[in-house]
Amino acid sequence: MAKPNKPEGIPIRSLVNDDRNYDRLVGEIIHMQTRYRELVQDNDRNGLNRYSKGLLVSECETQIRAREALQQAISIRDAIKQERKILQVMGEGLSGKNQEKARRPRPKKNEAGDTLDEIIRNLARTHRDEHPGEVWPHLKTAIEDWSDSSDVREIGDGDSRSYRYKQSDKLGGITYAWFRKKFRRYKTGI
């Protein structure tokens, strides 16, 4: 099967992603099919098409161009349908994986059942007048107490810094941006 040629100036991705463009293409195909049938009937009546034993032997040039344009449009439509199916299957696969990840219980709890969110909430209550950057070092000691591990390391600097910790043989981490967001939320009572 030959690779379908797309008309100049129409990116196939825009037809795949936009239902209006796809519907417009389907409408044009229906119009082209109607026009082609009328053209064949007119050419038959005028004797421009020649038949042998019921098969078309020769057709006029305008009819040939109309047929080729119709075939090209139909092949583009079929390619778009196929591309949409592929994207749908890929999307379903990604969606399923994301659903599995989202179902994991969050936030992590320690053996006592306390969550890291509760630790941040307590820090926000006790350090109401301080900025998140000033409370960040206190979080390290709170994580050490929470995870029962003295192996809490700070990685990075500025807004891209984070703490990495080990809790019951599982590695965990918290970024400064996430801490700042939670800290401000708990500090304002939202």
DOVEXBA-882704 format. One record per residue (C-alpha): x, y, z; residue number from 1. Coordinates in nm, 2 decimals. Last residue first. Layout:
<rs>
{{X Y Z} NUM}
...
</rs>
This chain:
<rs>
{{-0.58 2.71 5.43} 190}
{{-0.46 2.80 5.78} 189}
{{-0.22 3.07 5.67} 188}
{{0.08 2.88 5.82} 187}
{{-0.05 2.55 5.69} 186}
{{-0.06 2.67 5.34} 185}
{{0.27 2.85 5.37} 184}
{{0.44 2.54 5.50} 183}
{{0.29 2.32 5.23} 182}
{{0.41 2.54 4.95} 181}
{{0.75 2.59 5.11} 180}
{{0.80 2.22 5.17} 179}
{{0.71 2.14 4.81} 178}
{{0.95 2.41 4.68} 177}
{{1.22 2.28 4.92} 176}
{{1.20 1.93 4.78} 175}
{{1.12 1.63 4.99} 174}
{{1.28 1.29 4.96} 173}
{{1.24 0.92 5.03} 172}
{{1.44 0.61 5.02} 171}
{{1.29 0.29 5.16} 170}
{{1.47 0.06 5.40} 169}
{{1.25 0.16 5.69} 168}
{{1.28 0.53 5.62} 167}
{{1.59 0.67 5.44} 166}
{{1.62 1.04 5.37} 165}
{{1.69 1.28 5.09} 164}
{{1.63 1.65 5.16} 163}
{{1.59 1.89 4.87} 162}
{{1.75 2.20 4.72} 161}
{{1.62 2.34 4.39} 160}
{{1.50 2.67 4.54} 159}
{{1.85 2.76 4.65} 158}
{{2.10 2.47 4.67} 157}
{{2.12 2.11 4.58} 156}
{{2.11 1.80 4.80} 155}
{{2.06 1.80 5.17} 154}
{{2.12 1.46 5.34} 153}
{{1.92 1.29 5.61} 152}
{{2.11 0.98 5.74} 151}
{{2.03 1.02 6.12} 150}
{{1.73 0.78 6.08} 149}
{{1.43 0.73 6.30} 148}
{{1.22 0.86 6.01} 147}
{{1.02 1.12 6.21} 146}
{{1.32 1.22 6.44} 145}
{{1.55 1.26 6.14} 144}
{{1.27 1.43 5.94} 143}
{{1.22 1.68 6.23} 142}
{{1.60 1.75 6.24} 141}
{{1.60 1.82 5.87} 140}
{{1.28 2.03 5.89} 139}
{{1.45 2.26 6.14} 138}
{{1.70 2.35 5.87} 137}
{{1.41 2.46 5.64} 136}
{{1.25 2.69 5.90} 135}
{{1.45 3.00 5.80} 134}
{{1.39 2.94 5.43} 133}
{{1.01 2.89 5.50} 132}
{{0.99 3.24 5.65} 131}
{{0.95 3.28 6.03} 130}
{{0.67 3.44 6.23} 129}
{{0.45 3.13 6.26} 128}
{{0.74 2.90 6.36} 127}
{{0.56 2.66 6.61} 126}
{{0.24 2.63 6.40} 125}
{{0.42 2.59 6.07} 124}
{{0.66 2.33 6.22} 123}
{{0.36 2.13 6.34} 122}
{{0.20 2.14 6.00} 121}
{{0.53 2.03 5.84} 120}
{{0.55 1.73 6.07} 119}
{{0.18 1.65 6.00} 118}
{{0.25 1.66 5.63} 117}
{{0.54 1.42 5.68} 116}
{{0.29 1.17 5.81} 115}
{{0.26 1.01 6.15} 114}
{{0.15 0.65 6.18} 113}
{{0.40 0.55 6.45} 112}
{{0.60 0.34 6.20} 111}
{{0.64 0.64 5.97} 110}
{{0.38 0.74 5.71} 109}
{{0.43 0.84 5.35} 108}
{{0.19 1.10 5.20} 107}
{{0.04 0.94 5.01} 106}
{{-0.10 0.60 4.96} 105}
{{-0.04 0.47 4.61} 104}
{{-0.36 0.51 4.40} 103}
{{-0.20 0.79 4.20} 102}
{{0.07 0.57 4.07} 101}
{{-0.18 0.31 3.95} 100}
{{-0.39 0.58 3.79} 99}
{{-0.08 0.72 3.61} 98}
{{0.00 0.37 3.47} 97}
{{-0.36 0.33 3.34} 96}
{{-0.36 0.68 3.18} 95}
{{-0.03 0.60 3.01} 94}
{{-0.17 0.29 2.86} 93}
{{-0.50 0.45 2.76} 92}
{{-0.31 0.74 2.60} 91}
{{-0.10 0.50 2.39} 90}
{{-0.41 0.32 2.28} 89}
{{-0.58 0.65 2.19} 88}
{{-0.28 0.78 2.01} 87}
{{-0.26 0.47 1.80} 86}
{{-0.63 0.48 1.72} 85}
{{-0.60 0.85 1.63} 84}
{{-0.31 0.77 1.40} 83}
{{-0.51 0.50 1.22} 82}
{{-0.81 0.73 1.18} 81}
{{-0.57 1.00 1.05} 80}
{{-0.42 0.76 0.80} 79}
{{-0.76 0.66 0.68} 78}
{{-0.87 1.03 0.63} 77}
{{-0.54 1.09 0.44} 76}
{{-0.61 0.79 0.22} 75}
{{-0.96 0.92 0.15} 74}
{{-0.83 1.26 0.06} 73}
{{-0.58 1.11 -0.18} 72}
{{-0.84 0.88 -0.34} 71}
{{-1.07 1.18 -0.39} 70}
{{-0.79 1.39 -0.55} 69}
{{-0.70 1.10 -0.78} 68}
{{-1.06 1.05 -0.88} 67}
{{-1.11 1.42 -0.96} 66}
{{-0.78 1.43 -1.16} 65}
{{-0.89 1.13 -1.36} 64}
{{-1.24 1.27 -1.42} 63}
{{-1.09 1.60 -1.54} 62}
{{-0.86 1.40 -1.78} 61}
{{-1.14 1.20 -1.95} 60}
{{-1.18 0.82 -1.89} 59}
{{-1.05 0.52 -2.09} 58}
{{-1.12 0.15 -2.05} 57}
{{-1.40 0.15 -1.80} 56}
{{-1.53 -0.20 -1.77} 55}
{{-1.87 -0.32 -1.88} 54}
{{-1.74 -0.54 -2.17} 53}
{{-1.54 -0.25 -2.30} 52}
{{-1.62 0.10 -2.18} 51}
{{-1.52 0.44 -2.31} 50}
{{-1.57 0.76 -2.11} 49}
{{-1.62 1.09 -2.30} 48}
{{-1.95 0.98 -2.45} 47}
{{-2.14 1.29 -2.34} 46}
{{-2.38 1.08 -2.12} 45}
{{-2.09 0.88 -1.97} 44}
{{-1.90 1.20 -1.90} 43}
{{-2.20 1.35 -1.73} 42}
{{-2.25 1.04 -1.52} 41}
{{-1.88 1.02 -1.43} 40}
{{-1.89 1.39 -1.33} 39}
{{-2.20 1.34 -1.11} 38}
{{-2.03 1.05 -0.93} 37}
{{-1.72 1.26 -0.88} 36}
{{-1.91 1.56 -0.74} 35}
{{-2.09 1.33 -0.49} 34}
{{-1.76 1.17 -0.39} 33}
{{-1.59 1.51 -0.36} 32}
{{-1.87 1.65 -0.14} 31}
{{-1.85 1.34 0.09} 30}
{{-1.47 1.38 0.10} 29}
{{-1.50 1.75 0.18} 28}
{{-1.74 1.67 0.47} 27}
{{-1.49 1.42 0.60} 26}
{{-1.21 1.68 0.58} 25}
{{-1.42 1.93 0.77} 24}
{{-1.50 1.68 1.04} 23}
{{-1.12 1.62 1.07} 22}
{{-1.05 1.99 1.09} 21}
{{-1.33 2.03 1.35} 20}
{{-1.21 1.73 1.55} 19}
{{-0.86 1.89 1.61} 18}
{{-0.58 1.66 1.72} 17}
{{-0.55 1.43 1.42} 16}
{{-0.61 1.70 1.16} 15}
{{-0.36 1.93 1.32} 14}
{{-0.11 1.64 1.33} 13}
{{-0.16 1.59 0.96} 12}
{{-0.02 1.94 0.88} 11}
{{-0.22 2.10 0.60} 10}
{{-0.01 2.33 0.38} 9}
{{0.04 2.10 0.09} 8}
{{-0.21 1.82 0.06} 7}
{{-0.10 1.49 0.23} 6}
{{0.03 1.21 0.02} 5}
{{-0.07 0.86 0.14} 4}
{{0.21 0.60 0.16} 3}
{{0.14 0.33 -0.10} 2}
{{0.00 0.00 0.00} 1}
</rs>
